[in-house]
């Protein structure tokens, strides 16, 4: 059995029973995702949303202080 790894894609012969993906002829393509990359991606997205929320709240506070 031979395995080729390129850009996080693993292509191996059809005897690989644990694979998920597209079957083409005698080869199965499996997309591997690194759990740590997913956690970092989620953290960055949450951090961005939090920064936007803080910015919106600071803007709203300034508006309310100007009206008082």
Secondary structure, DSSP 8 states (H G I E B T S, - for coil): --EEEETTEEEEETT-TT--EEEETTEEEEE---HHHHHHHHHHHHHHHHHHHHHHHHHHHHHHHHH-
